[in-house]
Structure formats: C-alpha cells, structure tokens
C-alpha cells in the first residue's frame, strides 16, 4: 500500500461528511442544491487532501518522492 492511500481515503470521507453536513444544514433538498453542494464538497475534499499532504510532508510524516523507504514492496 502506498503511503498516501490512507490520506486519500480520509479525503473521500471528509468530502462525504462535509457534503452531507452542508446538505443537512441547508435544509434544501432540490436537485440544484444537491449538485452545487456535491461540487463544492469535491473541491473542499481535494483542497483538504492537498493541504494535508503538504503538511504531512513538511512534518516528515510522508516521503517526498511518494515511496516509503521502510515499506516492503
């Protein structure tokens, strides 16, 4: 497993939770609102992934080249 796989899965979870929370909070369940919130959730998840990847690399929790030298491949 690549070192970034858990980060990608957590970004997907963040996207789903954020979109679901925003949909519930708005109280509007029409198609246009669902589409807008899904797009905004995808953007928020992608930005969250990029920021957390940068932060983890800066803190040396992720390798810079994408390959974990301690993993058995």
C-alpha positions in Angstrom: 0.0 0.0 0.0 1.3 3.5 -0.9 1.9 5.9 2.0 -0.7 8.3 0.6 -3.6 5.8 0.5 -4.9 6.5 4.0 -4.7 10.2 3.2 -6.8 9.7 0.0 -9.4 7.6 1.9 -9.7 10.2 4.6 -10.1 12.9 2.0 -13.0 10.9 0.5 -14.5 10.6 4.0 -14.1 14.3 4.6 -15.8 15.1 1.2 -18.8 12.9 2.0 -19.2 14.2 5.6 -18.8 17.8 4.5 -21.3 17.5 1.7 -23.8 15.6 3.9 -23.5 18.1 6.7 -23.9 21.1 4.3 -27.0 19.4 2.7 -28.5 18.7 6.1 -27.7 22.2 7.4 -29.2 24.0 4.4 -32.5 22.0 4.6 -33.0 22.4 0.8 -33.2 19.0 -1.0 -33.8 20.1 -4.5 -31.6 18.8 -7.4 -29.7 22.1 -8.0 -28.7 22.4 -4.3 -27.5 18.8 -4.2 -25.4 19.3 -7.4 -23.9 22.5 -6.1 -23.0 21.0 -2.7 -21.6 17.9 -4.3 -19.3 20.0 -6.5 -18.3 22.2 -3.5 -17.7 19.1 -1.4 -15.4 17.6 -4.1 -13.4 20.9 -4.2 -13.2 21.0 -0.4 -12.0 17.4 -0.3 -9.4 18.0 -2.9 -8.1 21.1 -1.2 -8.1 19.2 2.1 -6.1 16.4 0.6 -3.5 18.8 -0.9 -3.1 20.8 2.3 -2.8 17.7 4.5 -0.3 16.1 2.1 1.8 19.3 2.2 1.6 19.4 5.9 2.5 15.8 6.4 5.5 16.1 4.1 6.6 19.2 5.9 6.4 17.3 9.2 8.3 14.3 7.6 5.3 12.0 8.1 5.1 11.3 4.3 8.1 10.7 2.0 8.8 13.4 -0.6 9.1 11.1 -3.5 5.9 9.0 -2.8 7.9 5.9 -1.9 8.2 4.8 1.7 11.8 3.5 2.2 10.7 1.4 5.1 7.8 -0.4 3.3 8.2 -3.9 1.8 7.4 -3.7 -1.9 
